[in-house]
């Protein structure tokens, strides 16, 4: 590898021995990782004459490859990882969605600044774009260099975002570091000015790329808790939800942004990717009203993108309380942006009352959800001990209705496939 590494770092210890002659071959020769076989396989490798450092490194990589299948699929079996790099890496299907933005905008070359282990660079290069991946961590560059081997249009080098010359590529992708390390572990950063580089530096790079003060074709992955108000009006901020979990907010600038769209949501589920954009004409805050026959739980990306009013209008629904993001309606509707429930009953919150209700209806299998209440679902489950009541199932939704703490007993809507 052309990139020197600091040998005493934990990340380097997990990677550097594997890059010596024969290291990758040994790693690739290992059978699928099984936790119960670690000691036996490690002992066998040392008895075969391999150094303890190499054995430790290949076993670490084997474990990381097994974990990485969830993010990288079949590619994981030929990649290298660092523990932090894998944790922070973009899932490959999500990275492909990022890459398509550049492709649709006609961008043919992209600088991936802060490339980490190279996940986004792989997706960009997979669509045929020329990719110049950059990271200030030599271990990350070494790993990205190996991971990008199947993609002849991609390279990885040492460098920083601040040193990047915008004239060398048509577009820029950035993933600023959003964690800080301390003796007690790592901590997430929520203020975008605390990112590395800070969002102000990201925007300055976008303006240098665009020229004349305009934002050029730059995309930046931000934390999902970012405040839309601190970002430029002319950028589109898209919150992405992956099977119910809000993973990120992405700021799209210049031709990568949808015109007239300050925010949008991209909800990825088993059926595919579903996009909803907010415009200036969309209602933001739906009016509260009484509980209807159906309750709808909006996806977190919809809430963060301030699309609740738009979804409420589409569902002919309203909220239960001005401060709670549950929707309700007498109409049953299907939408990828909400999870629907048929309301069975409602009552004021109280342990004794709820216990009696569960016993009467033999409800022993419970999903417990909450919004707008301090009650913790698992603590409530321990107090109720529902398994003793029977094997019937229900969803308990703890929330406020017109300011009052309430429990809604409901059943998830079923899709035509029978899945909730």
Secondary structure as GFF3:
##gff-version 3
##sequence-region A 1 420
A	DSSP	alpha_helix	10	15	.	.	.	ID=ss1
A	DSSP	three_ten_helix	16	19	.	.	.	ID=ss2
A	DSSP	alpha_helix	23	29	.	.	.	ID=ss3
A	DSSP	three_ten_helix	35	37	.	.	.	ID=ss4
A	DSSP	alpha_helix	38	47	.	.	.	ID=ss5
A	DSSP	alpha_helix	52	72	.	.	.	ID=ss6
A	DSSP	three_ten_helix	73	78	.	.	.	ID=ss7
A	DSSP	alpha_helix	83	88	.	.	.	ID=ss8
A	DSSP	alpha_helix	92	104	.	.	.	ID=ss9
A	DSSP	beta_strand	109	113	.	.	.	ID=ss10
A	DSSP	alpha_helix	119	126	.	.	.	ID=ss11
A	DSSP	beta_strand	130	135	.	.	.	ID=ss12
A	DSSP	alpha_helix	138	147	.	.	.	ID=ss13
A	DSSP	beta_strand	154	158	.	.	.	ID=ss14
A	DSSP	three_ten_helix	166	168	.	.	.	ID=ss15
A	DSSP	beta_strand	171	174	.	.	.	ID=ss16
A	DSSP	beta_strand	179	182	.	.	.	ID=ss17
A	DSSP	beta_strand	185	188	.	.	.	ID=ss18
A	DSSP	three_ten_helix	192	194	.	.	.	ID=ss19
A	DSSP	alpha_helix	199	210	.	.	.	ID=ss20
A	DSSP	beta_strand	218	222	.	.	.	ID=ss21
A	DSSP	three_ten_helix	228	230	.	.	.	ID=ss22
A	DSSP	beta_strand	236	242	.	.	.	ID=ss23
A	DSSP	beta_strand	245	252	.	.	.	ID=ss24
A	DSSP	three_ten_helix	254	256	.	.	.	ID=ss25
A	DSSP	beta_strand	263	269	.	.	.	ID=ss26
A	DSSP	beta_strand	272	278	.	.	.	ID=ss27
A	DSSP	beta_strand	294	298	.	.	.	ID=ss28
A	DSSP	alpha_helix	300	304	.	.	.	ID=ss29
A	DSSP	alpha_helix	308	315	.	.	.	ID=ss30
A	DSSP	beta_strand	318	319	.	.	.	ID=ss31
A	DSSP	beta_strand	326	329	.	.	.	ID=ss32
A	DSSP	beta_strand	338	348	.	.	.	ID=ss33
A	DSSP	alpha_helix	351	361	.	.	.	ID=ss34
A	DSSP	beta_strand	363	370	.	.	.	ID=ss35
A	DSSP	alpha_helix	377	384	.	.	.	ID=ss36
A	DSSP	three_ten_helix	386	388	.	.	.	ID=ss37
A	DSSP	beta_strand	392	401	.	.	.	ID=ss38
A	DSSP	beta_strand	404	412	.	.	.	ID=ss39
###
